[in-house]
Amino acid sequence: MTRRDFILKLLAYGITLVLCAIFNYFVFPLTPLPVPLLLPMCTVAAGCLEGGQFGAGFGVASGLLLATLGHGGWGYVALLAFVGWVSGLLGQYVLRQDLWGHVICCVVLLVVWEAVQLLAVATSTSAPLGVLLSLAAGEGLCSLVCAFPVYAMNRFCCVHYGRIYHE
Protein backbone atom coordinates (compact mmCIF):
# COMPACT_ATOMS: atom_id res chain seq x y z
CA MET A 1 0.00 0.00 0.00
CA THR A 2 1.50 3.31 -1.08
CA ARG A 3 1.56 6.43 1.04
CA ARG A 4 -1.09 8.00 -1.20
CA ASP A 5 -3.39 5.00 -0.74
CA PHE A 6 -2.88 5.10 3.00
CA ILE A 7 -3.71 8.82 3.17
CA LEU A 8 -6.84 8.26 1.07
CA LYS A 9 -7.87 5.45 3.40
CA LEU A 10 -7.37 7.65 6.46
CA LEU A 11 -9.41 10.42 4.84
CA ALA A 12 -12.21 7.98 4.01
CA TYR A 13 -12.28 6.66 7.56
CA GLY A 14 -12.17 10.23 8.88
CA ILE A 15 -15.18 11.17 6.76
CA THR A 16 -16.97 8.10 8.06
CA LEU A 17 -16.19 9.11 11.64
CA VAL A 18 -17.43 12.67 11.07
CA LEU A 19 -20.63 11.39 9.43
CA CYS A 20 -21.28 9.13 12.41
CA ALA A 21 -20.71 12.07 14.77
CA ILE A 22 -23.11 14.27 12.78
CA PHE A 23 -25.81 11.62 12.89
CA ASN A 24 -25.14 10.89 16.57
CA TYR A 25 -25.22 14.49 17.79
CA PHE A 26 -27.37 16.40 15.30
CA VAL A 27 -29.83 13.95 13.68
CA PHE A 28 -30.76 11.34 16.30
CA PRO A 29 -31.51 13.85 19.10
CA LEU A 30 -34.24 15.30 16.88
CA THR A 31 -36.04 11.94 16.68
CA PRO A 32 -38.00 10.23 19.47
CA LEU A 33 -35.53 7.30 19.34
CA PRO A 34 -32.80 6.80 21.94
CA VAL A 35 -29.45 8.20 20.87
CA PRO A 36 -27.22 5.31 19.75
CA LEU A 37 -23.52 4.89 20.45
CA LEU A 38 -22.29 5.40 16.89
CA LEU A 39 -18.71 6.48 17.59
CA PRO A 40 -17.77 3.47 19.75
CA MET A 41 -19.39 1.15 17.19
CA CYS A 42 -17.48 2.88 14.41
CA THR A 43 -14.31 2.17 16.38
CA VAL A 44 -15.30 -1.49 16.70
CA ALA A 45 -15.95 -1.72 12.96
CA ALA A 46 -12.59 -0.18 12.05
CA GLY A 47 -10.80 -2.46 14.48
CA CYS A 48 -12.57 -5.59 13.26
CA LEU A 49 -11.86 -4.79 9.63
CA GLU A 50 -8.33 -3.39 9.81
CA GLY A 51 -6.70 -4.98 12.85
CA GLY A 52 -5.65 -3.99 16.33
CA GLN A 53 -3.11 -1.29 15.55
CA PHE A 54 -5.42 0.62 13.21
CA GLY A 55 -8.34 0.05 15.60
CA ALA A 56 -6.37 1.63 18.45
CA GLY A 57 -5.46 4.65 16.33
CA PHE A 58 -9.01 5.00 15.13
CA GLY A 59 -10.18 4.69 18.73
CA VAL A 60 -7.94 7.60 19.70
CA ALA A 61 -9.47 9.73 16.93
CA SER A 62 -12.96 8.63 17.93
CA GLY A 63 -12.28 9.34 21.60
CA LEU A 64 -10.90 12.79 20.80
CA LEU A 65 -14.01 13.58 18.77
CA LEU A 66 -16.27 12.20 21.52
CA ALA A 67 -14.54 14.24 24.23
CA THR A 68 -14.41 17.37 22.07
CA LEU A 69 -18.14 17.23 21.40
CA GLY A 70 -18.75 17.18 25.14
CA HIS A 71 -19.97 13.61 25.66
CA GLY A 72 -17.90 12.53 28.62
CA GLY A 73 -14.34 13.34 29.52
CA TRP A 74 -10.93 12.81 28.05
CA GLY A 75 -10.78 9.32 29.51
CA TYR A 76 -12.79 8.18 26.51
CA VAL A 77 -9.68 8.62 24.36
CA ALA A 78 -7.89 5.81 26.17
CA LEU A 79 -11.07 3.77 26.55
CA LEU A 80 -11.92 3.85 22.85
CA ALA A 81 -8.29 3.16 21.91
CA PHE A 82 -8.52 0.04 24.08
CA VAL A 83 -11.89 -0.90 22.53
CA GLY A 84 -10.46 -0.53 19.01
CA TRP A 85 -7.37 -2.54 19.88
CA VAL A 86 -9.33 -5.38 21.51
CA SER A 87 -11.88 -5.55 18.69
CA GLY A 88 -9.04 -5.57 16.18
CA LEU A 89 -7.34 -8.45 17.95
CA LEU A 90 -10.63 -10.32 18.21
CA GLY A 91 -11.27 -9.74 14.52
CA GLN A 92 -7.80 -10.94 13.55
CA TYR A 93 -7.33 -13.95 15.78
CA VAL A 94 -10.64 -15.11 17.27
CA LEU A 95 -13.58 -13.99 15.15
CA ARG A 96 -13.91 -13.49 11.45
CA GLN A 97 -13.38 -10.07 9.90
CA ASP A 98 -16.94 -9.82 8.64
CA LEU A 99 -20.36 -8.54 9.68
CA TRP A 100 -20.95 -11.21 12.31
CA GLY A 101 -17.61 -10.62 13.99
CA HIS A 102 -18.52 -6.93 14.12
CA VAL A 103 -21.97 -7.68 15.55
CA ILE A 104 -20.51 -9.94 18.26
CA CYS A 105 -17.98 -7.27 19.23
CA CYS A 106 -20.75 -4.63 19.24
CA VAL A 107 -22.97 -6.74 21.50
CA VAL A 108 -20.11 -7.19 23.97
CA LEU A 109 -19.32 -3.47 23.82
CA LEU A 110 -22.95 -2.48 24.34
CA VAL A 111 -23.49 -4.84 27.27
CA VAL A 112 -20.37 -3.60 29.06
CA TRP A 113 -20.99 0.07 28.18
CA GLU A 114 -24.62 0.01 29.30
CA ALA A 115 -23.78 -1.91 32.50
CA VAL A 116 -21.16 0.67 33.48
CA GLN A 117 -23.52 3.55 32.65
CA LEU A 118 -26.33 1.84 34.56
CA LEU A 119 -24.17 1.37 37.66
CA ALA A 120 -22.97 4.97 37.51
CA VAL A 121 -26.49 6.37 37.28
CA ALA A 122 -27.96 3.92 39.81
CA THR A 123 -25.42 4.90 42.46
CA SER A 124 -25.87 8.64 41.96
CA THR A 125 -29.67 8.93 41.63
CA SER A 126 -32.75 7.43 43.20
CA ALA A 127 -34.34 6.37 39.91
CA PRO A 128 -36.03 2.95 39.94
CA LEU A 129 -33.98 0.14 38.47
CA GLY A 130 -36.77 -0.82 36.05
CA VAL A 131 -36.73 2.63 34.46
CA LEU A 132 -32.95 2.57 34.14
CA LEU A 133 -33.02 -0.91 32.61
CA SER A 134 -35.65 0.12 30.06
CA LEU A 135 -33.58 3.15 29.07
CA ALA A 136 -30.43 1.04 28.73
CA ALA A 137 -32.27 -1.61 26.73
CA GLY A 138 -33.72 1.00 24.36
CA GLU A 139 -30.35 2.64 23.80
CA GLY A 140 -28.67 -0.74 23.31
CA LEU A 141 -31.28 -1.95 20.85
CA CYS A 142 -31.16 1.28 18.84
CA SER A 143 -27.36 1.08 18.82
CA LEU A 144 -27.42 -2.53 17.68
CA VAL A 145 -29.76 -1.67 14.79
CA CYS A 146 -27.41 1.15 13.79
CA ALA A 147 -24.43 -1.22 13.88
CA PHE A 148 -25.29 -2.50 10.41
CA PRO A 149 -25.06 0.82 8.52
CA VAL A 150 -21.95 1.76 10.53
CA TYR A 151 -20.34 -1.50 9.45
CA ALA A 152 -21.36 -0.86 5.83
CA MET A 153 -19.70 2.56 5.82
CA ASN A 154 -16.50 1.18 7.32
CA ARG A 155 -16.53 -1.81 4.99
CA PHE A 156 -16.79 0.59 2.04
CA CYS A 157 -13.57 2.28 3.22
CA CYS A 158 -11.87 -1.07 3.76
CA VAL A 159 -12.83 -2.57 0.39
CA HIS A 160 -12.39 0.46 -1.85
CA TYR A 161 -9.11 1.69 -0.38
CA GLY A 162 -7.38 -1.62 0.43
CA ARG A 163 -7.05 -3.45 3.72
CA ILE A 164 -4.08 -2.51 5.86
CA TYR A 165 -3.91 -5.86 7.62
CA HIS A 166 -3.36 -8.71 5.17
CA GLU A 167 -4.00 -12.27 6.24
Backbone as JSON, one array per atom type, in Angstrom:
{
  "sequence": "MTRRDFILKLLAYGITLVLCAIFNYFVFPLTPLPVPLLLPMCTVAAGCLEGGQFGAGFGVASGLLLATLGHGGWGYVALLAFVGWVSGLLGQYVLRQDLWGHVICCVVLLVVWEAVQLLAVATSTSAPLGVLLSLAAGEGLCSLVCAFPVYAMNRFCCVHYGRIYHE",
  "N": [[0.84, -1.17, 0.0], [0.69, 2.11, -0.96], [1.88, 5.37, 0.1], [0.12, 7.34, -0.68], [-2.26, 5.87, -1.07], [-2.67, 5.07, 1.56], [-3.11, 7.53, 2.84], [-5.46, 8.32, 1.53], [-7.13, 6.3, 2.47], [-7.16, 6.89, 5.23], [-8.39, 9.41, 5.12], [-10.9, 8.65, 4.12], [-11.85, 7.01, 6.21], [-11.87, 8.99, 8.18], [-13.86, 10.73, 7.21], [-16.02, 9.01, 7.43], [-16.1, 8.74, 10.23], [-16.72, 11.39, 10.98], [-19.23, 11.66, 9.74], [-20.68, 9.77, 11.24], [-20.55, 11.06, 13.73], [-22.0, 13.39, 13.17], [-24.55, 12.33, 12.64], [-24.99, 11.16, 15.14], [-25.0, 13.29, 16.99], [-26.51, 15.39, 15.91], [-28.66, 14.54, 14.33], [-30.02, 12.2, 15.37], [-30.8, 13.14, 18.01], [-33.0, 14.71, 17.37], [-35.04, 13.0, 16.82], [-37.59, 10.76, 18.16], [-36.31, 8.51, 19.04], [-33.97, 6.6, 21.08], [-30.67, 7.86, 21.61], [-28.11, 6.47, 19.76], [-24.96, 4.7, 20.23], [-22.85, 5.6, 18.22], [-20.17, 6.35, 17.63], [-18.42, 4.71, 19.3], [-19.16, 2.24, 18.15], [-18.34, 2.6, 15.55], [-15.63, 2.63, 15.95], [-15.27, -0.02, 16.76], [-15.95, -1.32, 14.36], [-13.93, -0.41, 12.6], [-11.7, -1.48, 13.89], [-12.28, -4.25, 13.79], [-12.22, -4.7, 11.04], [-9.71, -3.76, 10.13], [-7.67, -4.44, 11.91], [-5.78, -4.62, 15.03], [-3.87, -2.53, 15.56], [-4.58, -0.4, 13.82], [-7.19, -0.14, 14.71], [-6.79, 0.78, 17.33], [-5.6, 3.29, 16.85], [-7.68, 4.5, 15.44], [-9.55, 4.46, 17.44], [-8.44, 6.32, 19.19], [-8.77, 8.67, 17.68], [-11.56, 8.66, 17.51], [-12.23, 8.83, 20.23], [-11.12, 11.34, 20.85], [-12.78, 12.96, 19.29], [-15.24, 12.38, 20.49], [-14.83, 13.32, 23.12], [-14.3, 16.0, 22.56], [-16.73, 16.9, 21.54], [-18.17, 16.99, 23.82], [-19.32, 14.82, 25.13], [-18.85, 13.21, 27.75], [-15.63, 12.69, 29.34], [-12.06, 13.21, 28.89], [-11.06, 10.73, 29.28], [-12.26, 8.95, 27.63], [-10.73, 8.8, 25.36], [-8.55, 7.06, 25.84], [-10.08, 4.85, 26.56], [-11.6, 4.24, 24.22], [-9.5, 3.77, 22.48], [-8.51, 1.42, 23.59], [-10.79, -0.2, 23.21], [-10.89, -0.28, 20.38], [-8.45, -1.56, 19.88], [-8.77, -4.07, 21.16], [-11.04, -5.07, 19.79], [-9.94, -5.2, 17.27], [-7.94, -7.16, 17.64], [-9.58, -9.31, 18.33], [-10.99, -9.55, 15.93], [-8.92, -10.28, 14.2], [-7.75, -12.65, 15.27], [-9.59, -14.29, 16.68], [-12.38, -14.05, 15.98], [-14.17, -13.8, 12.85], [-13.34, -11.49, 10.21], [-15.75, -10.03, 9.45], [-19.24, -9.18, 8.98], [-20.59, -10.52, 11.07], [-18.64, -10.95, 13.01], [-18.22, -8.3, 13.68], [-20.77, -7.66, 14.71], [-20.88, -9.34, 16.97], [-18.75, -8.27, 18.49], [-19.83, -5.71, 18.86], [-22.12, -6.28, 20.39], [-20.94, -7.21, 22.77], [-19.54, -4.88, 23.48], [-21.72, -3.09, 23.84], [-23.16, -4.29, 25.95], [-21.3, -4.16, 28.08], [-20.78, -1.38, 28.13], [-23.35, -0.28, 28.63], [-23.88, -1.49, 31.09], [-21.93, -0.35, 32.77], [-22.67, 2.35, 32.57], [-25.23, 2.15, 33.65], [-24.7, 1.33, 36.29], [-23.31, 3.59, 37.17], [-25.26, 5.61, 37.05], [-27.23, 4.52, 38.68], [-26.04, 4.52, 41.19], [-25.81, 7.2, 41.73], [-28.29, 8.44, 41.6], [-31.79, 8.33, 42.56], [-33.42, 6.86, 40.93], [-35.77, 4.39, 39.83], [-34.82, 0.97, 39.33], [-36.01, -0.46, 37.24], [-36.8, 1.51, 35.41], [-34.31, 2.53, 34.66], [-33.2, 0.23, 33.5], [-34.93, -0.12, 31.32], [-34.36, 2.17, 29.82], [-31.63, 1.7, 29.24], [-31.87, -0.66, 27.77], [-33.35, 0.24, 25.55], [-31.57, 2.11, 24.41], [-29.42, 0.39, 23.86], [-30.6, -1.42, 22.04], [-31.32, 0.29, 19.91], [-28.77, 1.14, 19.23], [-27.66, -1.28, 18.41], [-29.17, -1.83, 16.13], [-28.28, 0.25, 14.53], [-25.73, -0.59, 14.12], [-25.36, -2.02, 11.79], [-25.53, -0.22, 9.44], [-23.31, 1.35, 10.15], [-21.23, -0.51, 10.04], [-21.37, -1.03, 7.29], [-20.55, 1.41, 6.16], [-17.89, 1.55, 7.08], [-16.89, -0.79, 5.97], [-17.02, -0.14, 3.28], [-14.94, 1.74, 3.13], [-12.81, 0.05, 3.75], [-12.85, -1.88, 1.69], [-12.74, -0.42, -0.73], [-10.42, 1.08, -0.55], [-8.36, -0.6, 0.08], [-7.17, -3.09, 2.31], [-5.42, -2.7, 5.33], [-4.33, -4.57, 7.09], [-3.17, -7.63, 6.15], [-4.07, -10.95, 5.6]],
  "CA": [[0.0, 0.0, 0.0], [1.5, 3.31, -1.08], [1.56, 6.43, 1.04], [-1.09, 8.0, -1.2], [-3.39, 5.0, -0.74], [-2.88, 5.1, 3.0], [-3.71, 8.82, 3.17], [-6.84, 8.26, 1.07], [-7.87, 5.45, 3.4], [-7.37, 7.65, 6.46], [-9.41, 10.42, 4.84], [-12.21, 7.98, 4.01], [-12.28, 6.66, 7.56], [-12.17, 10.23, 8.88], [-15.18, 11.17, 6.76], [-16.97, 8.1, 8.06], [-16.19, 9.11, 11.64], [-17.43, 12.67, 11.07], [-20.63, 11.39, 9.43], [-21.28, 9.13, 12.41], [-20.71, 12.07, 14.77], [-23.11, 14.27, 12.78], [-25.81, 11.62, 12.89], [-25.14, 10.89, 16.57], [-25.22, 14.49, 17.79], [-27.37, 16.4, 15.3], [-29.83, 13.95, 13.68], [-30.76, 11.34, 16.3], [-31.51, 13.85, 19.1], [-34.24, 15.3, 16.88], [-36.04, 11.94, 16.68], [-38.0, 10.23, 19.47], [-35.53, 7.3, 19.34], [-32.8, 6.8, 21.94], [-29.45, 8.2, 20.87], [-27.22, 5.31, 19.75], [-23.52, 4.89, 20.45], [-22.29, 5.4, 16.89], [-18.71, 6.48, 17.59], [-17.77, 3.47, 19.75], [-19.39, 1.15, 17.19], [-17.48, 2.88, 14.41], [-14.31, 2.17, 16.38], [-15.3, -1.49, 16.7], [-15.95, -1.72, 12.96], [-12.59, -0.18, 12.05], [-10.8, -2.46, 14.48], [-12.57, -5.59, 13.26], [-11.86, -4.79, 9.63], [-8.33, -3.39, 9.81], [-6.7, -4.98, 12.85], [-5.65, -3.99, 16.33], [-3.11, -1.29, 15.55], [-5.42, 0.62, 13.21], [-8.34, 0.05, 15.6], [-6.37, 1.63, 18.45], [-5.46, 4.65, 16.33], [-9.01, 5.0, 15.13], [-10.18, 4.69, 18.73], [-7.94, 7.6, 19.7], [-9.47, 9.73, 16.93], [-12.96, 8.63, 17.93], [-12.28, 9.34, 21.6], [-10.9, 12.79, 20.8], [-14.01, 13.58, 18.77], [-16.27, 12.2, 21.52], [-14.54, 14.24, 24.23], [-14.41, 17.37, 22.07], [-18.14, 17.23, 21.4], [-18.75, 17.18, 25.14], [-19.97, 13.61, 25.66], [-17.9, 12.53, 28.62], [-14.34, 13.34, 29.52], [-10.93, 12.81, 28.05], [-10.78, 9.32, 29.51], [-12.79, 8.18, 26.51], [-9.68, 8.62, 24.36], [-7.89, 5.81, 26.17], [-11.07, 3.77, 26.55], [-11.92, 3.85, 22.85], [-8.29, 3.16, 21.91], [-8.52, 0.04, 24.08], [-11.89, -0.9, 22.53], [-10.46, -0.53, 19.01], [-7.37, -2.54, 19.88], [-9.33, -5.38, 21.51], [-11.88, -5.55, 18.69], [-9.04, -5.57, 16.18], [-7.34, -8.45, 17.95], [-10.63, -10.32, 18.21], [-11.27, -9.74, 14.52], [-7.8, -10.94, 13.55], [-7.33, -13.95, 15.78], [-10.64, -15.11, 17.27], [-13.58, -13.99, 15.15], [-13.91, -13.49, 11.45], [-13.38, -10.07, 9.9], [-16.94, -9.82, 8.64], [-20.36, -8.54, 9.68], [-20.95, -11.21, 12.31], [-17.61, -10.62, 13.99], [-18.52, -6.93, 14.12], [-21.97, -7.68, 15.55], [-20.51, -9.94, 18.26], [-17.98, -7.27, 19.23], [-20.75, -4.63, 19.24], [-22.97, -6.74, 21.5], [-20.11, -7.19, 23.97], [-19.32, -3.47, 23.82], [-22.95, -2.48, 24.34], [-23.49, -4.84, 27.27], [-20.37, -3.6, 29.06], [-20.99, 0.07, 28.18], [-24.62, 0.01, 29.3], [-23.78, -1.91, 32.5], [-21.16, 0.67, 33.48], [-23.52, 3.55, 32.65], [-26.33, 1.84, 34.56], [-24.17, 1.37, 37.66], [-22.97, 4.97, 37.51], [-26.49, 6.37, 37.28], [-27.96, 3.92, 39.81], [-25.42, 4.9, 42.46], [-25.87, 8.64, 41.96], [-29.67, 8.93, 41.63], [-32.75, 7.43, 43.2], [-34.34, 6.37, 39.91], [-36.03, 2.95, 39.94], [-33.98, 0.14, 38.47], [-36.77, -0.82, 36.05], [-36.73, 2.63, 34.46], [-32.95, 2.57, 34.14], [-33.02, -0.91, 32.61], [-35.65, 0.12, 30.06], [-33.58, 3.15, 29.07], [-30.43, 1.04, 28.73], [-32.27, -1.61, 26.73], [-33.72, 1.0, 24.36], [-30.35, 2.64, 23.8], [-28.67, -0.74, 23.31], [-31.28, -1.95, 20.85], [-31.16, 1.28, 18.84], [-27.36, 1.08, 18.82], [-27.42, -2.53, 17.68], [-29.76, -1.67, 14.79], [-27.41, 1.15, 13.79], [-24.43, -1.22, 13.88], [-25.29, -2.5, 10.41], [-25.06, 0.82, 8.52], [-21.95, 1.76, 10.53], [-20.34, -1.5, 9.45], [-21.36, -0.86, 5.83], [-19.7, 2.56, 5.82], [-16.5, 1.18, 7.32], [-16.53, -1.81, 4.99], [-16.79, 0.59, 2.04], [-13.57, 2.28, 3.22], [-11.87, -1.07, 3.76], [-12.83, -2.57, 0.39], [-12.39, 0.46, -1.85], [-9.11, 1.69, -0.38], [-7.38, -1.62, 0.43], [-7.05, -3.45, 3.72], [-4.08, -2.51, 5.86], [-3.91, -5.86, 7.62], [-3.36, -8.71, 5.17], [-4.0, -12.27, 6.24]],
  "C": [[0.9, 1.24, 0.0], [1.06, 4.35, -0.05], [0.28, 7.15, 0.61], [-2.34, 7.18, -0.87], [-3.72, 5.04, 0.75], [-3.54, 6.42, 3.43], [-5.16, 8.86, 2.72], [-7.7, 7.41, 2.0], [-8.15, 6.18, 4.71], [-8.41, 8.74, 6.27], [-10.8, 9.81, 4.75], [-12.72, 7.57, 5.38], [-12.6, 7.9, 8.39], [-13.53, 10.79, 8.49], [-16.26, 10.3, 7.37], [-17.18, 8.46, 9.53], [-16.97, 10.41, 11.82], [-18.91, 12.48, 10.74], [-21.35, 10.72, 10.6], [-21.5, 10.14, 13.53], [-21.86, 13.02, 14.44], [-24.45, 13.59, 13.03], [-26.05, 11.45, 14.39], [-25.54, 12.14, 17.36], [-26.2, 15.49, 17.21], [-28.62, 15.83, 14.64], [-30.65, 13.14, 14.68], [-31.39, 12.07, 17.48], [-32.82, 14.5, 18.66], [-35.36, 14.27, 16.71], [-36.45, 11.45, 18.07], [-37.23, 8.96, 19.87], [-34.43, 7.61, 20.35], [-31.57, 7.08, 21.08], [-28.49, 7.02, 20.92], [-25.77, 5.7, 20.0], [-22.79, 4.65, 19.13], [-20.77, 5.45, 16.87], [-17.99, 5.26, 18.17], [-17.98, 2.31, 18.78], [-18.58, 1.36, 15.92], [-16.04, 2.45, 14.72], [-14.22, 0.65, 16.32], [-15.22, -1.96, 15.25], [-14.57, -1.54, 12.34], [-11.59, -1.18, 12.61], [-11.02, -3.85, 13.93], [-12.09, -5.74, 11.82], [-10.37, -4.61, 9.37], [-7.28, -3.94, 10.77], [-6.54, -4.11, 14.09], [-4.95, -2.65, 16.32], [-3.93, -0.15, 14.95], [-6.64, 0.9, 14.1], [-8.0, 0.94, 16.78], [-6.21, 3.08, 18.01], [-6.79, 5.29, 16.02], [-9.78, 5.28, 16.42], [-9.71, 5.99, 19.38], [-8.65, 8.76, 19.01], [-10.94, 9.81, 17.35], [-13.13, 9.18, 19.35], [-12.05, 10.84, 21.67], [-12.14, 13.51, 20.31], [-15.12, 13.51, 19.81], [-16.06, 13.18, 22.68], [-14.67, 15.7, 23.8], [-15.86, 17.81, 21.95], [-18.87, 17.31, 22.74], [-19.45, 15.98, 25.72], [-18.95, 12.86, 26.5], [-16.58, 13.28, 28.67], [-13.28, 12.8, 28.59], [-10.5, 11.37, 28.3], [-11.3, 8.43, 28.4], [-11.75, 7.96, 25.41], [-8.98, 7.29, 24.61], [-8.85, 4.63, 26.11], [-11.38, 3.31, 25.13], [-10.7, 3.32, 22.11], [-8.2, 1.69, 22.34], [-9.6, -0.78, 23.38], [-11.49, -1.23, 21.1], [-9.38, -1.59, 18.93], [-7.91, -3.95, 20.16], [-10.2, -5.92, 20.38], [-11.04, -5.91, 17.48], [-8.37, -6.91, 16.41], [-8.36, -9.58, 17.86], [-10.95, -10.6, 16.75], [-10.16, -10.5, 13.8], [-7.64, -12.39, 13.98], [-8.45, -14.84, 16.3], [-11.85, -15.19, 16.37], [-13.18, -13.79, 13.69], [-14.01, -11.98, 11.24], [-14.55, -9.79, 8.98], [-18.03, -9.2, 9.51], [-20.64, -9.21, 11.02], [-19.9, -11.03, 13.39], [-17.82, -9.22, 14.56], [-19.73, -6.91, 15.05], [-21.66, -8.27, 16.93], [-19.72, -8.95, 19.11], [-18.86, -6.11, 19.69], [-21.65, -5.03, 20.4], [-22.18, -6.73, 22.8], [-19.86, -5.75, 24.43], [-20.57, -2.85, 24.44], [-23.34, -2.99, 25.72], [-22.59, -4.23, 28.35], [-20.62, -2.1, 29.24], [-22.26, 0.41, 28.96], [-24.58, -0.4, 30.77], [-23.02, -0.87, 33.32], [-21.99, 1.95, 33.63], [-24.66, 3.35, 33.66], [-25.87, 1.89, 36.02], [-23.85, 2.8, 38.09], [-24.22, 5.79, 37.83], [-27.23, 5.83, 38.51], [-27.35, 4.32, 41.15], [-25.55, 6.39, 42.75], [-27.29, 9.21, 42.02], [-30.56, 7.92, 42.35], [-33.78, 6.92, 42.2], [-34.56, 4.87, 40.09], [-35.21, 2.16, 38.93], [-34.7, -0.25, 37.19], [-36.73, 0.26, 34.99], [-35.34, 2.7, 33.84], [-32.69, 1.42, 33.17], [-33.75, -0.71, 31.28], [-34.93, 1.16, 29.2], [-32.33, 2.52, 28.45], [-30.77, 0.06, 27.62], [-32.65, -0.88, 25.44], [-32.51, 1.56, 23.64], [-29.52, 1.52, 23.18], [-29.28, -1.3, 22.06], [-31.15, -1.0, 19.67], [-29.72, 1.28, 18.33], [-27.07, -0.16, 18.01], [-28.02, -2.48, 16.28], [-28.87, -0.78, 13.93], [-26.03, 0.55, 13.51], [-24.28, -1.68, 12.44], [-24.9, -1.41, 9.42], [-23.66, 1.34, 8.87], [-20.94, 0.79, 9.96], [-20.24, -1.32, 7.94], [-20.49, 0.32, 5.42], [-18.22, 2.23, 6.0], [-16.03, 0.12, 6.33], [-16.26, -1.18, 3.63], [-15.36, 1.15, 2.02], [-12.54, 1.17, 3.12], [-11.73, -1.69, 2.38], [-12.3, -1.66, -0.71], [-11.01, 1.1, -1.72], [-8.06, 0.69, 0.1], [-7.28, -1.84, 1.92], [-5.61, -3.28, 4.16], [-3.53, -3.84, 6.36], [-4.2, -6.93, 6.58], [-3.15, -10.04, 5.86], [-2.96, -13.14, 5.58]]
}
